[in-house]
Each structure stands twice: as C-alpha cells, then as structure tokens.
Amino acid sequence: MRCSIFIATFYLFIPLSIVEAKNNYPIVLIHGFIGWGPEEMGGYNYWGGDYSYVEYLDSLVTSL
C-alpha cells in the first residue's frame, strides 16, 4: 500500500516534458562572461559540473 502511494505521488510530480517531447526544438546553451571550453578548468564541465550536460543531451538525440 505504501509503495503504491509513493509511486503514484512520484508520477504526479514528473513534468510531462521529461516523459515525451512534443517538438523538435533545439536546446541552445549560451555561456556568460566566464564561458570556458571543454579542455579548461581541470576537467570541471561548465555545463553540468561533475558530469557533461552537453554529452548527456547528445546521447538523448542519438538514441532517437
């Protein structure tokens, strides 16, 4: 019973945009005045910090 309530509550808070995109609009990331390239900052990614947000978005596109 608790598990089903948890699952139902969890699905109420998932934005529909995560479940399925309704368009093919590109995601454009524009850096500010401190935008760095992928080879700088000692492996720290400007977009995503410890992980690469750009690679994550690319993997979503290639999996379609």
mmCIF file of the N, C-alpha and C atoms, coordinates in Angstrom:
data_MODEL
# 
_entry.id   MODEL 
# 
loop_
_atom_site.group_PDB 
_atom_site.id 
_atom_site.type_symbol 
_atom_site.label_atom_id 
_atom_site.label_alt_id 
_atom_site.label_comp_id 
_atom_site.label_asym_id 
_atom_site.label_entity_id 
_atom_site.label_seq_id 
_atom_site.pdbx_PDB_ins_code 
_atom_site.Cartn_x 
_atom_site.Cartn_y 
_atom_site.Cartn_z 
_atom_site.occupancy 
_atom_site.B_iso_or_equiv 
_atom_site.pdbx_formal_charge 
_atom_site.auth_seq_id 
_atom_site.auth_comp_id 
_atom_site.auth_asym_id 
_atom_site.auth_atom_id 
_atom_site.pdbx_PDB_model_num 
ATOM 1   N N  . MET A 1 1  ? 0.825  -1.185 0.000   1.00 0.00 ? 1  MET A N  1 
ATOM 2   C CA . MET A 1 1  ? 0.000  0.000  0.000   1.00 0.00 ? 1  MET A CA 1 
ATOM 3   C C  . MET A 1 1  ? 0.875  1.256  0.000   1.00 0.00 ? 1  MET A C  1 
ATOM 4   N N  . ARG A 1 2  ? 1.880  1.297  0.884   1.00 0.00 ? 2  ARG A N  1 
ATOM 5   C CA . ARG A 1 2  ? 2.754  2.464  0.935   1.00 0.00 ? 2  ARG A CA 1 
ATOM 6   C C  . ARG A 1 2  ? 3.520  2.640  -0.368  1.00 0.00 ? 2  ARG A C  1 
ATOM 7   N N  . CYS A 1 3  ? 3.926  1.525  -0.931  1.00 0.00 ? 3  CYS A N  1 
ATOM 8   C CA . CYS A 1 3  ? 4.683  1.578  -2.180  1.00 0.00 ? 3  CYS A CA 1 
ATOM 9   C C  . CYS A 1 3  ? 3.827  2.168  -3.301  1.00 0.00 ? 3  CYS A C  1 
ATOM 10  N N  . SER A 1 4  ? 2.584  1.749  -3.396  1.00 0.00 ? 4  SER A N  1 
ATOM 11  C CA . SER A 1 4  ? 1.718  2.262  -4.457  1.00 0.00 ? 4  SER A CA 1 
ATOM 12  C C  . SER A 1 4  ? 1.421  3.746  -4.264  1.00 0.00 ? 4  SER A C  1 
ATOM 13  N N  . ILE A 1 5  ? 1.296  4.194  -3.021  1.00 0.00 ? 5  ILE A N  1 
ATOM 14  C CA . ILE A 1 5  ? 1.077  5.617  -2.758  1.00 0.00 ? 5  ILE A CA 1 
ATOM 15  C C  . ILE A 1 5  ? 2.322  6.415  -3.143  1.00 0.00 ? 5  ILE A C  1 
ATOM 16  N N  . PHE A 1 6  ? 3.493  5.871  -2.818  1.00 0.00 ? 6  PHE A N  1 
ATOM 17  C CA . PHE A 1 6  ? 4.742  6.544  -3.178  1.00 0.00 ? 6  PHE A CA 1 
ATOM 18  C C  . PHE A 1 6  ? 4.878  6.660  -4.688  1.00 0.00 ? 6  PHE A C  1 
ATOM 19  N N  . ILE A 1 7  ? 4.623  5.586  -5.404  1.00 0.00 ? 7  ILE A N  1 
ATOM 20  C CA . ILE A 1 7  ? 4.745  5.593  -6.864  1.00 0.00 ? 7  ILE A CA 1 
ATOM 21  C C  . ILE A 1 7  ? 3.753  6.562  -7.484  1.00 0.00 ? 7  ILE A C  1 
ATOM 22  N N  . ALA A 1 8  ? 2.521  6.564  -7.008  1.00 0.00 ? 8  ALA A N  1 
ATOM 23  C CA . ALA A 1 8  ? 1.512  7.486  -7.538  1.00 0.00 ? 8  ALA A CA 1 
ATOM 24  C C  . ALA A 1 8  ? 1.913  8.936  -7.280  1.00 0.00 ? 8  ALA A C  1 
ATOM 25  N N  . THR A 1 9  ? 2.430  9.216  -6.102  1.00 0.00 ? 9  THR A N  1 
ATOM 26  C CA . THR A 1 9  ? 2.872  10.575 -5.772  1.00 0.00 ? 9  THR A CA 1 
ATOM 27  C C  . THR A 1 9  ? 4.066  10.978 -6.620  1.00 0.00 ? 9  THR A C  1 
ATOM 28  N N  . PHE A 1 10 ? 4.977  10.041 -6.840  1.00 0.00 ? 10 PHE A N  1 
ATOM 29  C CA . PHE A 1 10 ? 6.160  10.318 -7.654  1.00 0.00 ? 10 PHE A CA 1 
ATOM 30  C C  . PHE A 1 10 ? 5.760  10.719 -9.066  1.00 0.00 ? 10 PHE A C  1 
ATOM 31  N N  . TYR A 1 11 ? 4.842  9.993  -9.677  1.00 0.00 ? 11 TYR A N  1 
ATOM 32  C CA . TYR A 1 11 ? 4.441  10.274 -11.048 1.00 0.00 ? 11 TYR A CA 1 
ATOM 33  C C  . TYR A 1 11 ? 3.638  11.560 -11.181 1.00 0.00 ? 11 TYR A C  1 
ATOM 34  N N  . LEU A 1 12 ? 3.065  12.050 -10.119 1.00 0.00 ? 12 LEU A N  1 
ATOM 35  C CA . LEU A 1 12 ? 2.352  13.323 -10.184 1.00 0.00 ? 12 LEU A CA 1 
ATOM 36  C C  . LEU A 1 12 ? 3.302  14.502 -10.356 1.00 0.00 ? 12 LEU A C  1 
ATOM 37  N N  . PHE A 1 13 ? 4.545  14.345 -9.903  1.00 0.00 ? 13 PHE A N  1 
ATOM 38  C CA . PHE A 1 13 ? 5.489  15.449 -9.936  1.00 0.00 ? 13 PHE A CA 1 
ATOM 39  C C  . PHE A 1 13 ? 6.468  15.388 -11.099 1.00 0.00 ? 13 PHE A C  1 
ATOM 40  N N  . ILE A 1 14 ? 6.334  14.433 -11.993 1.00 0.00 ? 14 ILE A N  1 
ATOM 41  C CA . ILE A 1 14 ? 7.201  14.360 -13.165 1.00 0.00 ? 14 ILE A CA 1 
ATOM 42  C C  . ILE A 1 14 ? 6.637  15.297 -14.233 1.00 0.00 ? 14 ILE A C  1 
ATOM 43  N N  . PRO A 1 15 ? 7.423  16.278 -14.657 1.00 0.00 ? 15 PRO A N  1 
ATOM 44  C CA . PRO A 1 15 ? 6.934  17.152 -15.726 1.00 0.00 ? 15 PRO A CA 1 
ATOM 45  C C  . PRO A 1 15 ? 6.727  16.354 -17.011 1.00 0.00 ? 15 PRO A C  1 
ATOM 46  N N  . LEU A 1 16 ? 5.709  16.696 -17.747 1.00 0.00 ? 16 LEU A N  1 
ATOM 47  C CA . LEU A 1 16 ? 5.418  15.973 -18.980 1.00 0.00 ? 16 LEU A CA 1 
ATOM 48  C C  . LEU A 1 16 ? 6.511  16.163 -20.021 1.00 0.00 ? 16 LEU A C  1 
ATOM 49  N N  . SER A 1 17 ? 7.254  17.240 -19.946 1.00 0.00 ? 17 SER A N  1 
ATOM 50  C CA . SER A 1 17 ? 8.333  17.454 -20.906 1.00 0.00 ? 17 SER A CA 1 
ATOM 51  C C  . SER A 1 17 ? 9.440  16.419 -20.752 1.00 0.00 ? 17 SER A C  1 
ATOM 52  N N  . ILE A 1 18 ? 9.602  15.855 -19.566 1.00 0.00 ? 18 ILE A N  1 
ATOM 53  C CA . ILE A 1 18 ? 10.602 14.809 -19.364 1.00 0.00 ? 18 ILE A CA 1 
ATOM 54  C C  . ILE A 1 18 ? 10.123 13.500 -19.974 1.00 0.00 ? 18 ILE A C  1 
ATOM 55  N N  . VAL A 1 19 ? 8.841  13.248 -19.892 1.00 0.00 ? 19 VAL A N  1 
ATOM 56  C CA . VAL A 1 19 ? 8.296  11.990 -20.372 1.00 0.00 ? 19 VAL A CA 1 
ATOM 57  C C  . VAL A 1 19 ? 8.367  11.907 -21.889 1.00 0.00 ? 19 VAL A C  1 
ATOM 58  N N  . GLU A 1 20 ? 7.932  12.966 -22.576 1.00 0.00 ? 20 GLU A N  1 
ATOM 59  C CA . GLU A 1 20 ? 7.939  12.937 -24.033 1.00 0.00 ? 20 GLU A CA 1 
ATOM 60  C C  . GLU A 1 20 ? 7.988  14.356 -24.571 1.00 0.00 ? 20 GLU A C  1 
ATOM 61  N N  . ALA A 1 21 ? 8.915  14.600 -25.464 1.00 0.00 ? 21 ALA A N  1 
ATOM 62  C CA . ALA A 1 21 ? 8.994  15.916 -26.094 1.00 0.00 ? 21 ALA A CA 1 
ATOM 63  C C  . ALA A 1 21 ? 7.941  16.004 -27.187 1.00 0.00 ? 21 ALA A C  1 
ATOM 64  N N  . LYS A 1 22 ? 7.254  17.107 -27.249 1.00 0.00 ? 22 LYS A N  1 
ATOM 65  C CA . LYS A 1 22 ? 6.203  17.302 -28.249 1.00 0.00 ? 22 LYS A CA 1 
ATOM 66  C C  . LYS A 1 22 ? 6.705  18.062 -29.467 1.00 0.00 ? 22 LYS A C  1 
ATOM 67  N N  . ASN A 1 23 ? 8.008  18.396 -29.493 1.00 0.00 ? 23 ASN A N  1 
ATOM 68  C CA . ASN A 1 23 ? 8.552  19.156 -30.614 1.00 0.00 ? 23 ASN A CA 1 
ATOM 69  C C  . ASN A 1 23 ? 9.991  18.732 -30.870 1.00 0.00 ? 23 ASN A C  1 
ATOM 70  N N  . ASN A 1 24 ? 10.565 19.314 -31.884 1.00 0.00 ? 24 ASN A N  1 
ATOM 71  C CA . ASN A 1 24 ? 11.966 19.057 -32.226 1.00 0.00 ? 24 ASN A CA 1 
ATOM 72  C C  . ASN A 1 24 ? 12.807 20.313 -32.085 1.00 0.00 ? 24 ASN A C  1 
ATOM 73  N N  . TYR A 1 25 ? 12.429 21.197 -31.175 1.00 0.00 ? 25 TYR A N  1 
ATOM 74  C CA . TYR A 1 25 ? 13.163 22.439 -30.977 1.00 0.00 ? 25 TYR A CA 1 
ATOM 75  C C  . TYR A 1 25 ? 14.539 22.136 -30.395 1.00 0.00 ? 25 TYR A C  1 
ATOM 76  N N  . PRO A 1 26 ? 15.565 22.815 -30.882 1.00 0.00 ? 26 PRO A N  1 
ATOM 77  C CA . PRO A 1 26 ? 16.905 22.583 -30.335 1.00 0.00 ? 26 PRO A CA 1 
ATOM 78  C C  . PRO A 1 26 ? 17.063 23.227 -28.964 1.00 0.00 ? 26 PRO A C  1 
ATOM 79  N N  . ILE A 1 27 ? 17.963 22.700 -28.189 1.00 0.00 ? 27 ILE A N  1 
ATOM 80  C CA . ILE A 1 27 ? 18.334 23.309 -26.919 1.00 0.00 ? 27 ILE A CA 1 
ATOM 81  C C  . ILE A 1 27 ? 19.614 24.090 -27.171 1.00 0.00 ? 27 ILE A C  1 
ATOM 82  N N  . VAL A 1 28 ? 19.572 25.378 -26.923 1.00 0.00 ? 28 VAL A N  1 
ATOM 83  C CA . VAL A 1 28 ? 20.716 26.248 -27.175 1.00 0.00 ? 28 VAL A CA 1 
ATOM 84  C C  . VAL A 1 28 ? 21.280 26.694 -25.832 1.00 0.00 ? 28 VAL A C  1 
ATOM 85  N N  . LEU A 1 29 ? 22.534 26.356 -25.574 1.00 0.00 ? 29 LEU A N  1 
ATOM 86  C CA . LEU A 1 29 ? 23.205 26.758 -24.342 1.00 0.00 ? 29 LEU A CA 1 
ATOM 87  C C  . LEU A 1 29 ? 24.154 27.908 -24.667 1.00 0.00 ? 29 LEU A C  1 
ATOM 88  N N  . ILE A 1 30 ? 23.951 29.047 -24.026 1.00 0.00 ? 30 ILE A N  1 
ATOM 89  C CA . ILE A 1 30 ? 24.780 30.219 -24.275 1.00 0.00 ? 30 ILE A CA 1 
ATOM 90  C C  . ILE A 1 30 ? 25.498 30.570 -22.981 1.00 0.00 ? 30 ILE A C  1 
ATOM 91  N N  . HIS A 1 31 ? 26.816 30.605 -23.023 1.00 0.00 ? 31 HIS A N  1 
ATOM 92  C CA . HIS A 1 31 ? 27.589 30.875 -21.815 1.00 0.00 ? 31 HIS A CA 1 
ATOM 93  C C  . HIS A 1 31 ? 27.595 32.367 -21.508 1.00 0.00 ? 31 HIS A C  1 
ATOM 94  N N  . GLY A 1 32 ? 27.910 32.661 -20.282 1.00 0.00 ? 32 GLY A N  1 
ATOM 95  C CA . GLY A 1 32 ? 28.028 34.050 -19.854 1.00 0.00 ? 32 GLY A CA 1 
ATOM 96  C C  . GLY A 1 32 ? 29.428 34.577 -20.087 1.00 0.00 ? 32 GLY A C  1 
ATOM 97  N N  . PHE A 1 33 ? 29.857 35.496 -19.268 1.00 0.00 ? 33 PHE A N  1 
ATOM 98  C CA . PHE A 1 33 ? 31.169 36.102 -19.464 1.00 0.00 ? 33 PHE A CA 1 
ATOM 99  C C  . PHE A 1 33 ? 32.312 35.206 -19.015 1.00 0.00 ? 33 PHE A C  1 
ATOM 100 N N  . ILE A 1 34 ? 32.019 34.089 -18.343 1.00 0.00 ? 34 ILE A N  1 
ATOM 101 C CA . ILE A 1 34 ? 33.079 33.183 -17.905 1.00 0.00 ? 34 ILE A CA 1 
ATOM 102 C C  . ILE A 1 34 ? 32.953 31.812 -18.571 1.00 0.00 ? 34 ILE A C  1 
ATOM 103 N N  . GLY A 1 35 ? 32.504 31.783 -19.809 1.00 0.00 ? 35 GLY A N  1 
ATOM 104 C CA . GLY A 1 35 ? 32.344 30.518 -20.516 1.00 0.00 ? 35 GLY A CA 1 
ATOM 105 C C  . GLY A 1 35 ? 33.676 29.928 -20.923 1.00 0.00 ? 35 GLY A C  1 
ATOM 106 N N  . TRP A 1 36 ? 33.913 28.676 -20.563 1.00 0.00 ? 36 TRP A N  1 
ATOM 107 C CA . TRP A 1 36 ? 35.162 28.003 -20.867 1.00 0.00 ? 36 TRP A CA 1 
ATOM 108 C C  . TRP A 1 36 ? 34.910 26.838 -21.809 1.00 0.00 ? 36 TRP A C  1 
ATOM 109 N N  . GLY A 1 37 ? 35.961 26.393 -22.458 1.00 0.00 ? 37 GLY A N  1 
ATOM 110 C CA . GLY A 1 37 ? 35.884 25.235 -23.324 1.00 0.00 ? 37 GLY A CA 1 
ATOM 111 C C  . GLY A 1 37 ? 36.014 23.945 -22.535 1.00 0.00 ? 37 GLY A C  1 
ATOM 112 N N  . PRO A 1 38 ? 35.880 22.803 -23.203 1.00 0.00 ? 38 PRO A N  1 
ATOM 113 C CA . PRO A 1 38 ? 35.913 21.514 -22.507 1.00 0.00 ? 38 PRO A CA 1 
ATOM 114 C C  . PRO A 1 38 ? 37.294 21.133 -21.973 1.00 0.00 ? 38 PRO A C  1 
ATOM 115 N N  . GLU A 1 39 ? 38.361 21.753 -22.462 1.00 0.00 ? 39 GLU A N  1 
ATOM 116 C CA . GLU A 1 39 ? 39.714 21.395 -22.041 1.00 0.00 ? 39 GLU A CA 1 
ATOM 117 C C  . GLU A 1 39 ? 40.228 22.253 -20.887 1.00 0.00 ? 39 GLU A C  1 
ATOM 118 N N  . GLU A 1 40 ? 39.440 23.165 -20.407 1.00 0.00 ? 40 GLU A N  1 
ATOM 119 C CA . GLU A 1 40 ? 39.879 24.067 -19.349 1.00 0.00 ? 40 GLU A CA 1 
ATOM 120 C C  . GLU A 1 40 ? 39.202 23.707 -18.032 1.00 0.00 ? 40 GLU A C  1 
ATOM 121 N N  . MET A 1 41 ? 39.592 24.350 -16.963 1.00 0.00 ? 41 MET A N  1 
ATOM 122 C CA . MET A 1 41 ? 39.015 24.183 -15.624 1.00 0.00 ? 41 MET A CA 1 
ATOM 123 C C  . MET A 1 41 ? 39.310 22.819 -15.011 1.00 0.00 ? 41 MET A C  1 
ATOM 124 N N  . GLY A 1 42 ? 40.331 22.122 -15.455 1.00 0.00 ? 42 GLY A N  1 
ATOM 125 C CA . GLY A 1 42 ? 40.742 20.876 -14.824 1.00 0.00 ? 42 GLY A CA 1 
ATOM 126 C C  . GLY A 1 42 ? 39.717 19.758 -14.865 1.00 0.00 ? 42 GLY A C  1 
ATOM 127 N N  . GLY A 1 43 ? 39.005 19.619 -15.948 1.00 0.00 ? 43 GLY A N  1 
ATOM 128 C CA . GLY A 1 43 ? 38.024 18.547 -16.066 1.00 0.00 ? 43 GLY A CA 1 
ATOM 129 C C  . GLY A 1 43 ? 36.648 18.883 -15.522 1.00 0.00 ? 43 GLY A C  1 
ATOM 130 N N  . TYR A 1 44 ? 36.479 20.072 -14.964 1.00 0.00 ? 44 TYR A N  1 
ATOM 131 C CA . TYR A 1 44 ? 35.167 20.506 -14.465 1.00 0.00 ? 44 TYR A CA 1 
ATOM 132 C C  . TYR A 1 44 ? 34.397 21.093 -15.633 1.00 0.00 ? 44 TYR A C  1 
ATOM 133 N N  . ASN A 1 45 ? 33.234 20.549 -15.918 1.00 0.00 ? 45 ASN A N  1 
ATOM 134 C CA . ASN A 1 45 ? 32.441 20.982 -17.065 1.00 0.00 ? 45 ASN A CA 1 
ATOM 135 C C  . ASN A 1 45 ? 31.664 22.253 -16.756 1.00 0.00 ? 45 ASN A C  1 
ATOM 136 N N  . TYR A 1 46 ? 31.739 23.214 -17.669 1.00 0.00 ? 46 TYR A N  1 
ATOM 137 C CA . TYR A 1 46 ? 30.980 24.454 -17.499 1.00 0.00 ? 46 TYR A CA 1 
ATOM 138 C C  . TYR A 1 46 ? 29.488 24.148 -17.477 1.00 0.00 ? 46 TYR A C  1 
ATOM 139 N N  . TRP A 1 47 ? 29.041 23.274 -18.367 1.00 0.00 ? 47 TRP A N  1 
ATOM 140 C CA . TRP A 1 47 ? 27.642 22.846 -18.407 1.00 0.00 ? 47 TRP A CA 1 
ATOM 141 C C  . TRP A 1 47 ? 27.537 21.501 -17.711 1.00 0.00 ? 47 TRP A C  1 
ATOM 142 N N  . GLY A 1 48 ? 27.178 21.483 -16.452 1.00 0.00 ? 48 GLY A N  1 
ATOM 143 C CA . GLY A 1 48 ? 26.930 20.248 -15.742 1.00 0.00 ? 48 GLY A CA 1 
ATOM 144 C C  . GLY A 1 48 ? 27.811 19.977 -14.545 1.00 0.00 ? 48 GLY A C  1 
ATOM 145 N N  . GLY A 1 49 ? 28.923 20.674 -14.420 1.00 0.00 ? 49 GLY A N  1 
ATOM 146 C CA . GLY A 1 49 ? 29.786 20.469 -13.259 1.00 0.00 ? 49 GLY A CA 1 
ATOM 147 C C  . GLY A 1 49 ? 30.559 19.169 -13.341 1.00 0.00 ? 49 GLY A C  1 
ATOM 148 N N  . ASP A 1 50 ? 30.229 18.203 -12.491 1.00 0.00 ? 50 ASP A N  1 
ATOM 149 C CA . ASP A 1 50 ? 30.951 16.930 -12.447 1.00 0.00 ? 50 ASP A CA 1 
ATOM 150 C C  . ASP A 1 50 ? 30.627 16.030 -13.634 1.00 0.00 ? 50 ASP A C  1 
ATOM 151 N N  . TYR A 1 51 ? 29.492 16.229 -14.269 1.00 0.00 ? 51 TYR A N  1 
ATOM 152 C CA . TYR A 1 51 ? 29.133 15.444 -15.451 1.00 0.00 ? 51 TYR A CA 1 
ATOM 153 C C  . TYR A 1 51 ? 28.949 16.398 -16.627 1.00 0.00 ? 51 TYR A C  1 
ATOM 154 N N  . SER A 1 52 ? 28.960 15.868 -17.823 1.00 0.00 ? 52 SER A N  1 
ATOM 155 C CA . SER A 1 52 ? 28.838 16.704 -19.014 1.00 0.00 ? 52 SER A CA 1 
ATOM 156 C C  . SER A 1 52 ? 27.387 16.755 -19.471 1.00 0.00 ? 52 SER A C  1 
ATOM 157 N N  . TYR A 1 53 ? 26.764 17.890 -19.264 1.00 0.00 ? 53 TYR A N  1 
ATOM 158 C CA . TYR A 1 53 ? 25.372 18.074 -19.679 1.00 0.00 ? 53 TYR A CA 1 
ATOM 159 C C  . TYR A 1 53 ? 25.248 18.025 -21.200 1.00 0.00 ? 53 TYR A C  1 
ATOM 160 N N  . VAL A 1 54 ? 26.252 18.517 -21.904 1.00 0.00 ? 54 VAL A N  1 
ATOM 161 C CA . VAL A 1 54 ? 26.239 18.509 -23.363 1.00 0.00 ? 54 VAL A CA 1 
ATOM 162 C C  . VAL A 1 54 ? 26.276 17.075 -23.888 1.00 0.00 ? 54 VAL A C  1 
ATOM 163 N N  . GLU A 1 55 ? 27.142 16.226 -23.316 1.00 0.00 ? 55 GLU A N  1 
ATOM 164 C CA . GLU A 1 55 ? 27.195 14.825 -23.742 1.00 0.00 ? 55 GLU A CA 1 
ATOM 165 C C  . GLU A 1 55 ? 25.894 14.102 -23.424 1.00 0.00 ? 55 GLU A C  1 
ATOM 166 N N  . TYR A 1 56 ? 25.282 14.429 -22.297 1.00 0.00 ? 56 TYR A N  1 
ATOM 167 C CA . TYR A 1 56 ? 24.002 13.827 -21.930 1.00 0.00 ? 56 TYR A CA 1 
ATOM 168 C C  . TYR A 1 56 ? 22.928 14.183 -22.956 1.00 0.00 ? 56 TYR A C  1 
ATOM 169 N N  . LEU A 1 57 ? 22.844 15.448 -23.347 1.00 0.00 ? 57 LEU A N  1 
ATOM 170 C CA . LEU A 1 57 ? 21.850 15.857 -24.343 1.00 0.00 ? 57 LEU A CA 1 
ATOM 171 C C  . LEU A 1 57 ? 22.138 15.219 -25.695 1.00 0.00 ? 57 LEU A C  1 
ATOM 172 N N  . ASP A 1 58 ? 23.421 15.117 -26.061 1.00 0.00 ? 58 ASP A N  1 
ATOM 173 C CA . ASP A 1 58 ? 23.781 14.449 -27.315 1.00 0.00 ? 58 ASP A CA 1 
ATOM 174 C C  . ASP A 1 58 ? 23.364 12.985 -27.304 1.00 0.00 ? 58 ASP A C  1 
ATOM 175 N N  . SER A 1 59 ? 23.492 12.314 -26.164 1.00 0.00 ? 59 SER A N  1 
ATOM 176 C CA . SER A 1 59 ? 23.105 10.902 -26.089 1.00 0.00 ? 59 SER A CA 1 
ATOM 177 C C  . SER A 1 59 ? 21.599 10.736 -26.244 1.00 0.00 ? 59 SER A C  1 
ATOM 178 N N  . LEU A 1 60 ? 20.828 11.705 -25.778 1.00 0.00 ? 60 LEU A N  1 
ATOM 179 C CA . LEU A 1 60 ? 19.380 11.637 -25.954 1.00 0.00 ? 60 LEU A CA 1 
ATOM 180 C C  . LEU A 1 60 ? 18.999 11.783 -27.412 1.00 0.00 ? 60 LEU A C  1 
ATOM 181 N N  . VAL A 1 61 ? 19.698 12.656 -28.124 1.00 0.00 ? 61 VAL A N  1 
ATOM 182 C CA . VAL A 1 61 ? 19.400 12.888 -29.532 1.00 0.00 ? 61 VAL A CA 1 
ATOM 183 C C  . VAL A 1 61 ? 19.794 11.679 -30.364 1.00 0.00 ? 61 VAL A C  1 
ATOM 184 N N  . THR A 1 62 ? 20.954 11.090 -30.095 1.00 0.00 ? 62 THR A N  1 
ATOM 185 C CA . THR A 1 62 ? 21.411 9.954  -30.890 1.00 0.00 ? 62 THR A CA 1 
ATOM 186 C C  . THR A 1 62 ? 20.614 8.689  -30.597 1.00 0.00 ? 62 THR A C  1 
ATOM 187 N N  . SER A 1 63 ? 19.957 8.631  -29.430 1.00 0.00 ? 63 SER A N  1 
ATOM 188 C CA . SER A 1 63 ? 19.176 7.437  -29.111 1.00 0.00 ? 63 SER A CA 1 
ATOM 189 C C  . SER A 1 63 ? 17.804 7.448  -29.774 1.00 0.00 ? 63 SER A C  1 
ATOM 190 N N  . LEU A 1 64 ? 17.416 8.573  -30.369 1.00 0.00 ? 64 LEU A N  1 
ATOM 191 C CA . LEU A 1 64 ? 16.110 8.654  -31.036 1.00 0.00 ? 64 LEU A CA 1 
ATOM 192 C C  . LEU A 1 64 ? 16.163 8.022  -32.349 1.00 0.00 ? 64 LEU A C  1 
# 
